[in-house]
């Protein structure tokens, strides 16, 4: 058994022994002195603790000291009633502290009781209760902050674990303190009752057993009882004060005794003050000089020993720090971490935190994972890690989406509300707060939980706040996924395909195309929403045509034609005839005549007035399709498709431009108009 564990066990056993066995007065003096020394140790330990978790075992310390103090009360009561000689300490406190006057002693005792009950105990109890409540309420926010720092790379996984453990320890500590404060309050109450019992019992014993007069018995036993009460209440008052200090400023993975002794006697300054205090009490007052001075010397020697250990550790730490500092000086300054930009960020106000906190039932983090899976299946590319962090500068219900550190979209939700959208055929109206759906900017209404069932029965589309944010985030990712595809991502895709098709990769790269050129082709496909999952077909097509041209735009058109089954399935799926718009051959000829070739690639040099007229015609034809409830699709010849798409993309973001060579032969099309000007 370790020495610390043995010391704690003896301390608790001594308390229970005093409750059962009658001890001599000199031993009672020793225990009372030890009790006072421990009370001062707890007080100064709380004063000099840098944070509350330095005294994480304080509730247990409080329980043990309370039990020991009550045991001392019982032992002193036995000696007072049986012999009338409770020892030097009790008699000294009764005569010296009370001035040898019964009235003064009673007044001092009552004052101490009032201070402890009305001031310190009551205040400590309230502070502990409020602190426990606020600590538990703040846990989700702190955990979110840790997750945000971890996502941004500001801390490592091990640092995040340490911080989470600390939060858990704090919540456990303040939860325990909320109940442990009752120990001190109960101890003071017990001391008051014991004092009253001693006075009555002492008078009865003096008159009936010793044959004293009532006045003499009252004088003798009341002074002894007041002395006993004072010698108990002063350490109790110190403990109450310590409690107040600590709660106004958890559990560790270590042996209980070692942690407890280390926390109590690990601060040299506190041990010095305790030693000096006990020595002064032994020299200045009539207390047992040898006992108090000797005990004070023990505390001072223990403090010096602890200080020596700390100094040795400090010197070693300083040497290590100097070596690290020297290494840092010799190395160039590392600012790489400051230059990193997160590809995708979702920042939100504190009102949205419950949606992202799994402890409060939030599933936003799970939805983000599902978004990455959905995009991977849909477009065949891996979405970068999506960073989620709270931002107190935003409105409580506001969120913003950033791409490479730049805000590209925002939205606002109402917590505990649902968004109801009219699909277009619902005639019944429902009351609510008018708003716009953030993904597609459609008119909508915020409704409460009680209105949800009614709105769904009318035919409204009703979605909850997490679904709104997830849908918005998904659409933004689809919009910017081409920009998010990096060369490193392409390198990973190439390596994945190389495992099953090494000969194809060896033929294609780096002999025919570099990673950058492959990246441009894949980005062109993703930009128009074409999946790159079928990498085998894409790379085989590139290998077929890269020998004749390295123009990534032309290569993209060849790849699109190879993917015509996927493109037809995406835009012309089903057995129904698809309504489309065609492009006037004259305009196609005009566009081809306006193409200028340069070393950097081809570009369209079309007269602005002609561009304006063509876009007006496109707008008119697209409106026809939208009025029919159809997707805006324009069919062109293969050689014109990419130039016409570039011409229209700044005017019509959702316009689909497909060439005849990208359509399967079994697809049925119906032309409802022609772009002409």
Beta strands, then each sheet from edge to edge (+ up, - down):
strand 1: 344-348
strand 2: 386-390
strand 3: 398-403
strand 4: 406-412
strand 5: 418-421
strand 6: 433-436
strand 7: 443-447
strand 8: 461-464
strand 9: 578-583
strand 10: 595-598
strand 11: 601-604
strand 12: 633-636
strand 13: 656-659
strand 14: 669-675
sheet 1: 2+ 1+ 3- 4+
sheet 2: 6+ 7- 5+ 8-
sheet 3: 13+ 12+ 9+ 14+
sheet 4: 10+ 11-
end
